[in-house]
């Protein structure tokens, strides 16, 4: 896996990042042109965990129509201002969704499948999860 980050050399310090697969995003410390670097970490974690949850629920034949993940975090007061706590709140929508299947999908993501979650947790971040199920 590779990535390239290039300074856009304008009045503010921002960058264009290009993934090895050819996709680009703008990263901006002032949030004028793109997300901040630490926001991207939260977005990546939310996407990684959500991918697992959707995949596991589909494999368990749950009739899922939507999954959203709201990610919130607390950072250390000192530099470097690392994440100390991250909470993932999943909103799962569908018909006759079994609560036990949602709980199992989230647990499997957190403990077995989500590389981003495992990496952050191993680095000392306290990661918690909860969920809410709604009908379609």
N, C-alpha and C positions, 0 to 999 in steps of 0.2 A: 504494500500500500504506500502511495506517495502523495505529496501535495507540494504546491509551490505558492509562496506568498510574496507579492510584489507591492512595494510602496507606490501609491498613486501620485505622489509628489505634487500635492496641491497645498492650499493654505492650512489645512488641518492634517493631522497624521491619521491616514486611513489606508487600507490595503485592499487589493483584490487577491482572493485566494482561489486557486484552481486545483481541483482534485485530480488524482491520477486517472480518473474516468472521464475527465474533461468538463466537469461542471464547475461553474464559478459563482462566488458570492463576494459581496463587499463587506468588509469588517471595518468598523468605525468607532473610535473611542468616544466621540461626541454624539453618536446616534443620529447623525444627519443623513448618512448615505447607507447605513447598514447596522447590524447588531454589533454589540461589544463582544470581545473575545470570551468573556466569562458567560455571557448569555448563550453563546454558541455551545458551550459545554452543557448547559442545562437543556438546550434544545436537542442536542445529540443524545443525551441521556433519555429524555422523554420519547424521542423517536425510536431509540433502541428498545426500550421497555415496551412501548406501544406495539412495535412490530411483533415482538414475542407474544404479547397478550392476544392480539388479533389472530395470529397464526395458531396459537394453542386453542383458542375458543373455536375457531373454524374446524380444526382437527377433531375437537370434541363434539362436533355437530351442533353447536349453539347457533341459533338464528340471530346473529349479530348484524345490526344495520349501521352502527357507528361506535367508535371508541375515541374519546378525547383524553388527553393527559395534561392536567394542570400542574406545573412544576414550580415550586417555590423553594427559596434557599436563604440561609443565613451565612454571612461571611465573618471571618475573624476581624477584629477591630484593628489589628496591627498588620503591617506590611511584612510578607505578602498576605493579602486579604483572601486567603483560601476559603473554600466552602467548608463550613463546619457541620451544617445540617442541610439536608435536602429532603423535601417531601413531594411524593408523586401522588396525585389524586386522580384516579381513573373514573371517567363517566362512561358507562357501557350502556348502549341502547340496543334493544332488540325485543323479540317476542319470546316469551317463556324462557328467559335466560336463567340458568341455575346459579344461585349465589355460590354454591360450593365450587362450581367450575371457574367462576371469575376469581375467587380467592386462590384456587390452585394455579391458575394461569399467572397471576401476579407473583405468587410465591416462586414458581418455576423460573419466571423471568429474573427475579431478584437473586435467586440462589444458584441458578444453573446456566441460564442462556445469555443474559445481557452482559456483554463484555464491558460496556461503559459503567454499569452499576458495580460490577465486581471490581473494576480498577479503582473507582472512587472510594468504595467501601474499604478496600485493602489499603488505601492511602489515608484512612482515618476519618472519612466523612460518614456521619450518621445518616443513613438513608432509611426513610420510613415510607409506607404506602397505605392508602385506603382507597375505597371505591364506592360508587353509587350506581345502582342499576335503575334504568328507566325503561318503560314500555315504548314500543315503536308507535 
